[in-house]
Amino acid sequence: MPRRALGIHVFALLLAPAIARAEPPSSAITPVPLPVPKGPDPAAAAALAAREAHLETQTRAMTVLTSWALASLATGAALWATGGDAYTRSIGIQNVAWGAVDGVIAGFGYRGLAQQRGLDKPLSFWQAEDRRMRAIFLVNAGLDVLYVAAGALMVGFGKNDWVRGAGAGVALQGSFLFTFDMAMGLGAR
Protein backbone atom coordinates (compact mmCIF):
# COMPACT_ATOMS: atom_id res chain seq x y z
CA MET A 1 0.00 0.00 0.00
CA PRO A 2 1.45 3.36 -0.81
CA ARG A 3 2.65 5.28 2.13
CA ARG A 4 0.30 8.19 1.60
CA ALA A 5 -2.82 5.94 1.51
CA LEU A 6 -1.63 4.19 4.67
CA GLY A 7 -1.32 7.54 6.38
CA ILE A 8 -4.89 8.54 5.46
CA HIS A 9 -6.23 5.23 6.76
CA VAL A 10 -4.38 5.53 10.06
CA PHE A 11 -5.55 9.11 10.42
CA ALA A 12 -9.20 8.07 9.75
CA LEU A 13 -8.91 5.22 12.31
CA LEU A 14 -7.63 7.61 14.92
CA LEU A 15 -10.42 10.12 14.22
CA ALA A 16 -13.23 7.55 14.02
CA PRO A 17 -14.01 7.47 17.78
CA ALA A 18 -14.05 11.25 17.95
CA ILE A 19 -16.36 11.50 14.90
CA ALA A 20 -18.71 8.91 16.38
CA ARG A 21 -19.05 10.87 19.66
CA ALA A 22 -19.30 14.27 18.01
CA GLU A 23 -22.55 16.25 18.20
CA PRO A 24 -23.97 17.54 14.99
CA PRO A 25 -24.07 21.29 14.57
CA SER A 26 -27.06 22.84 16.32
CA SER A 27 -28.61 24.06 13.07
CA ALA A 28 -28.72 20.47 11.79
CA ILE A 29 -30.90 19.23 14.67
CA THR A 30 -33.34 22.10 14.67
CA PRO A 31 -36.39 20.83 12.82
CA VAL A 32 -37.65 22.97 10.02
CA PRO A 33 -41.31 23.76 10.73
CA LEU A 34 -43.61 22.44 8.06
CA PRO A 35 -46.66 24.41 7.11
CA VAL A 36 -49.62 23.23 9.16
CA PRO A 37 -52.42 22.21 6.87
CA LYS A 38 -55.42 24.35 7.63
CA GLY A 39 -58.89 22.89 7.82
CA PRO A 40 -61.62 24.18 5.61
CA ASP A 41 -62.80 27.69 6.23
CA PRO A 42 -65.91 27.29 8.43
CA ALA A 43 -67.78 30.04 6.56
CA ALA A 44 -66.99 28.45 3.20
CA ALA A 45 -67.97 25.02 4.49
CA ALA A 46 -71.30 26.36 5.78
CA ALA A 47 -71.99 28.10 2.46
CA LEU A 48 -71.15 24.93 0.53
CA ALA A 49 -73.42 22.84 2.75
CA ALA A 50 -76.25 25.37 2.34
CA ARG A 51 -75.80 25.39 -1.44
CA GLU A 52 -75.89 21.61 -1.63
CA ALA A 53 -78.97 21.40 0.60
CA HIS A 54 -80.72 24.08 -1.48
CA LEU A 55 -79.88 22.33 -4.74
CA GLU A 56 -80.98 18.95 -3.37
CA THR A 57 -84.34 20.34 -2.21
CA GLN A 58 -84.99 22.12 -5.49
CA THR A 59 -83.90 19.10 -7.54
CA ARG A 60 -86.31 16.93 -5.56
CA ALA A 61 -89.09 19.46 -6.21
CA MET A 62 -88.40 19.53 -9.95
CA THR A 63 -88.30 15.72 -10.03
CA VAL A 64 -91.74 15.53 -8.40
CA LEU A 65 -93.11 18.21 -10.75
CA THR A 66 -91.65 16.46 -13.80
CA SER A 67 -93.15 13.14 -12.69
CA TRP A 68 -96.55 14.77 -12.22
CA ALA A 69 -96.27 16.46 -15.62
CA LEU A 70 -95.48 13.16 -17.35
CA ALA A 71 -98.28 11.35 -15.53
CA SER A 72 -100.71 14.14 -16.42
CA LEU A 73 -99.67 14.06 -20.07
CA ALA A 74 -99.98 10.27 -20.28
CA THR A 75 -103.32 9.95 -18.49
CA GLY A 76 -104.68 13.05 -20.15
CA ALA A 77 -103.80 11.80 -23.62
CA ALA A 78 -105.40 8.44 -22.85
CA LEU A 79 -108.59 10.03 -21.52
CA TRP A 80 -108.77 12.47 -24.40
CA ALA A 81 -108.23 9.79 -27.03
CA THR A 82 -110.35 6.99 -25.58
CA GLY A 83 -112.91 8.85 -23.47
CA GLY A 84 -116.36 8.10 -24.79
CA ASP A 85 -118.11 11.15 -23.41
CA ALA A 86 -117.47 14.89 -23.34
CA TYR A 87 -116.86 14.90 -19.56
CA THR A 88 -114.00 12.37 -19.75
CA ARG A 89 -112.42 13.91 -22.86
CA SER A 90 -112.56 17.34 -21.23
CA ILE A 91 -110.73 16.05 -18.15
CA GLY A 92 -108.15 14.54 -20.52
CA ILE A 93 -107.61 17.84 -22.30
CA GLN A 94 -107.11 19.63 -18.97
CA ASN A 95 -104.56 17.02 -17.88
CA VAL A 96 -102.62 17.37 -21.14
CA ALA A 97 -102.64 21.18 -20.93
CA TRP A 98 -101.64 21.33 -17.27
CA GLY A 99 -99.06 18.56 -17.75
CA ALA A 100 -97.43 20.52 -20.57
CA VAL A 101 -97.29 23.70 -18.48
CA ASP A 102 -95.90 21.80 -15.47
CA GLY A 103 -93.27 20.23 -17.72
CA VAL A 104 -92.16 23.63 -19.04
CA ILE A 105 -91.97 25.02 -15.49
CA ALA A 106 -89.89 22.01 -14.40
CA GLY A 107 -87.61 22.53 -17.41
CA PHE A 108 -86.96 26.13 -16.41
CA GLY A 109 -86.41 24.95 -12.83
CA TYR A 110 -83.76 22.47 -13.92
CA ARG A 111 -82.10 25.16 -16.03
CA GLY A 112 -81.94 27.48 -13.01
CA LEU A 113 -80.47 24.69 -10.89
CA ALA A 114 -77.77 24.05 -13.48
CA GLN A 115 -76.82 27.73 -13.32
CA GLN A 116 -76.68 27.68 -9.52
CA ARG A 117 -74.60 24.50 -9.27
CA GLY A 118 -71.26 26.25 -9.76
CA LEU A 119 -72.02 29.39 -7.77
CA ASP A 120 -69.59 30.17 -4.97
CA LYS A 121 -71.74 32.44 -2.81
CA PRO A 122 -71.75 33.10 0.94
CA LEU A 123 -74.15 31.43 3.33
CA SER A 124 -76.38 34.53 3.42
CA PHE A 125 -77.01 34.19 -0.34
CA TRP A 126 -78.25 30.60 0.01
CA GLN A 127 -80.39 31.48 3.02
CA ALA A 128 -81.98 34.32 1.04
CA GLU A 129 -82.47 31.98 -1.94
CA ASP A 130 -84.26 29.47 0.29
CA ARG A 131 -86.53 32.22 1.68
CA ARG A 132 -87.28 33.42 -1.86
CA MET A 133 -88.18 29.92 -3.05
CA ARG A 134 -90.32 29.28 0.02
CA ALA A 135 -92.22 32.52 -0.66
CA ILE A 136 -92.75 31.57 -4.32
CA PHE A 137 -94.15 28.17 -3.35
CA LEU A 138 -96.49 29.70 -0.77
CA VAL A 139 -97.78 32.34 -3.21
CA ASN A 140 -98.35 29.55 -5.73
CA ALA A 141 -100.27 27.60 -3.08
CA GLY A 142 -102.59 30.59 -2.73
CA LEU A 143 -103.15 30.59 -6.49
CA ASP A 144 -103.79 26.85 -6.37
CA VAL A 145 -106.68 27.45 -3.98
CA LEU A 146 -108.20 29.70 -6.66
CA TYR A 147 -107.76 26.95 -9.28
CA VAL A 148 -109.51 24.41 -7.07
CA ALA A 149 -112.34 26.85 -6.32
CA ALA A 150 -112.76 27.74 -10.00
CA GLY A 151 -112.79 24.05 -10.92
CA ALA A 152 -115.37 23.29 -8.23
CA LEU A 153 -117.57 26.13 -9.48
CA MET A 154 -117.31 24.80 -13.05
CA VAL A 155 -118.30 21.32 -11.87
CA GLY A 156 -121.19 22.60 -9.77
CA PHE A 157 -122.58 25.20 -12.12
CA GLY A 158 -121.38 24.06 -15.56
CA LYS A 159 -124.09 24.02 -18.22
CA ASN A 160 -122.82 20.85 -19.89
CA ASP A 161 -120.54 17.86 -19.46
CA TRP A 162 -117.72 19.56 -21.33
CA VAL A 163 -117.54 22.45 -18.82
CA ARG A 164 -118.06 20.15 -15.82
CA GLY A 165 -115.26 17.85 -17.07
CA ALA A 166 -112.94 20.81 -17.57
CA GLY A 167 -113.77 21.94 -14.04
CA ALA A 168 -113.00 18.49 -12.64
CA GLY A 169 -109.65 18.55 -14.48
CA VAL A 170 -108.79 22.01 -13.16
CA ALA A 171 -109.75 21.02 -9.59
CA LEU A 172 -107.65 17.84 -9.83
CA GLN A 173 -104.58 19.68 -11.09
CA GLY A 174 -105.04 22.53 -8.61
CA SER A 175 -105.35 20.04 -5.74
CA PHE A 176 -102.07 18.36 -6.60
CA LEU A 177 -100.31 21.70 -7.06
CA PHE A 178 -101.67 23.00 -3.74
CA THR A 179 -100.30 19.94 -1.93
CA PHE A 180 -96.97 20.21 -3.76
CA ASP A 181 -96.56 23.95 -3.23
CA MET A 182 -97.53 23.79 0.46
CA ALA A 183 -95.12 20.92 1.08
CA MET A 184 -92.30 22.81 -0.60
CA GLY A 185 -93.21 26.17 0.94
CA LEU A 186 -93.42 24.83 4.47
CA GLY A 187 -90.80 22.12 4.17
CA ALA A 188 -88.09 24.04 2.35
CA ARG A 189 -85.23 24.95 4.67
C-alpha positions in Angstrom: 0.0 0.0 0.0 1.4 3.4 -0.8 2.7 5.3 2.1 0.3 8.2 1.6 -2.8 5.9 1.5 -1.6 4.2 4.7 -1.3 7.5 6.4 -4.9 8.5 5.5 -6.2 5.2 6.8 -4.4 5.5 10.1 -5.6 9.1 10.4 -9.2 8.1 9.7 -8.9 5.2 12.3 -7.6 7.6 14.9 -10.4 10.1 14.2 -13.2 7.6 14.0 -14.0 7.5 17.8 -14.1 11.2 17.9 -16.4 11.5 14.9 -18.7 8.9 16.4 -19.0 10.9 19.7 -19.3 14.3 18.0 -22.6 16.2 18.2 -24.0 17.5 15.0 -24.1 21.3 14.6 -27.1 22.8 16.3 -28.6 24.1 13.1 -28.7 20.5 11.8 -30.9 19.2 14.7 -33.3 22.1 14.7 -36.4 20.8 12.8 -37.7 23.0 10.0 -41.3 23.8 10.7 -43.6 22.4 8.1 -46.7 24.4 7.1 -49.6 23.2 9.2 -52.4 22.2 6.9 -55.4 24.3 7.6 -58.9 22.9 7.8 -61.6 24.2 5.6 -62.8 27.7 6.2 -65.9 27.3 8.4 -67.8 30.0 6.6 -67.0 28.5 3.2 -68.0 25.0 4.5 -71.3 26.4 5.8 -72.0 28.1 2.5 -71.1 24.9 0.5 -73.4 22.8 2.8 -76.2 25.4 2.3 -75.8 25.4 -1.4 -75.9 21.6 -1.6 -79.0 21.4 0.6 -80.7 24.1 -1.5 -79.9 22.3 -4.7 -81.0 19.0 -3.4 -84.3 20.3 -2.2 -85.0 22.1 -5.5 -83.9 19.1 -7.5 -86.3 16.9 -5.6 -89.1 19.5 -6.2 -88.4 19.5 -9.9 -88.3 15.7 -10.0 -91.7 15.5 -8.4 -93.1 18.2 -10.7 -91.6 16.5 -13.8 -93.1 13.1 -12.7 -96.6 14.8 -12.2 -96.3 16.5 -15.6 -95.5 13.2 -17.3 -98.3 11.3 -15.5 -100.7 14.1 -16.4 -99.7 14.1 -20.1 -100.0 10.3 -20.3 -103.3 9.9 -18.5 -104.7 13.1 -20.2 -103.8 11.8 -23.6 -105.4 8.4 -22.8 -108.6 10.0 -21.5 -108.8 12.5 -24.4 -108.2 9.8 -27.0 -110.3 7.0 -25.6 -112.9 8.9 -23.5 -116.4 8.1 -24.8 -118.1 11.2 -23.4 -117.5 14.9 -23.3 -116.9 14.9 -19.6 -114.0 12.4 -19.8 -112.4 13.9 -22.9 -112.6 17.3 -21.2 -110.7 16.0 -18.1 -108.1 14.5 -20.5 -107.6 17.8 -22.3 -107.1 19.6 -19.0 -104.6 17.0 -17.9 -102.6 17.4 -21.1 -102.6 21.2 -20.9 -101.6 21.3 -17.3 -99.1 18.6 -17.7 -97.4 20.5 -20.6 -97.3 23.7 -18.5 -95.9 21.8 -15.5 -93.3 20.2 -17.7 -92.2 23.6 -19.0 -92.0 25.0 -15.5 -89.9 22.0 -14.4 -87.6 22.5 -17.4 -87.0 26.1 -16.4 -86.4 24.9 -12.8 -83.8 22.5 -13.9 -82.1 25.2 -16.0 -81.9 27.5 -13.0 -80.5 24.7 -10.9 -77.8 24.1 -13.5 -76.8 27.7 -13.3 -76.7 27.7 -9.5 -74.6 24.5 -9.3 -71.3 26.3 -9.8 -72.0 29.4 -7.8 -69.6 30.2 -5.0 -71.7 32.4 -2.8 -71.8 33.1 0.9 -74.1 31.4 3.3 -76.4 34.5 3.4 -77.0 34.2 -0.3 -78.2 30.6 0.0 -80.4 31.5 3.0 -82.0 34.3 1.0 -82.5 32.0 -1.9 -84.3 29.5 0.3 -86.5 32.2 1.7 -87.3 33.4 -1.9 -88.2 29.9 -3.1 -90.3 29.3 0.0 -92.2 32.5 -0.7 -92.8 31.6 -4.3 -94.1 28.2 -3.3 -96.5 29.7 -0.8 -97.8 32.3 -3.2 -98.4 29.5 -5.7 -100.3 27.6 -3.1 -102.6 30.6 -2.7 -103.1 30.6 -6.5 -103.8 26.8 -6.4 -106.7 27.5 -4.0 -108.2 29.7 -6.7 -107.8 27.0 -9.3 -109.5 24.4 -7.1 -112.3 26.9 -6.3 -112.8 27.7 -10.0 -112.8 24.1 -10.9 -115.4 23.3 -8.2 -117.6 26.1 -9.5 -117.3 24.8 -13.0 -118.3 21.3 -11.9 -121.2 22.6 -9.8 -122.6 25.2 -12.1 -121.4 24.1 -15.6 -124.1 24.0 -18.2 -122.8 20.9 -19.9 -120.5 17.9 -19.5 -117.7 19.6 -21.3 -117.5 22.4 -18.8 -118.1 20.1 -15.8 -115.3 17.9 -17.1 -112.9 20.8 -17.6 -113.8 21.9 -14.0 -113.0 18.5 -12.6 -109.7 18.5 -14.5 -108.8 22.0 -13.2 -109.8 21.0 -9.6 -107.6 17.8 -9.8 -104.6 19.7 -11.1 -105.0 22.5 -8.6 -105.3 20.0 -5.7 -102.1 18.4 -6.6 -100.3 21.7 -7.1 -101.7 23.0 -3.7 -100.3 19.9 -1.9 -97.0 20.2 -3.8 -96.6 23.9 -3.2 -97.5 23.8 0.5 -95.1 20.9 1.1 -92.3 22.8 -0.6 -93.2 26.2 0.9 -93.4 24.8 4.5 -90.8 22.1 4.2 -88.1 24.0 2.3 -85.2 24.9 4.7 
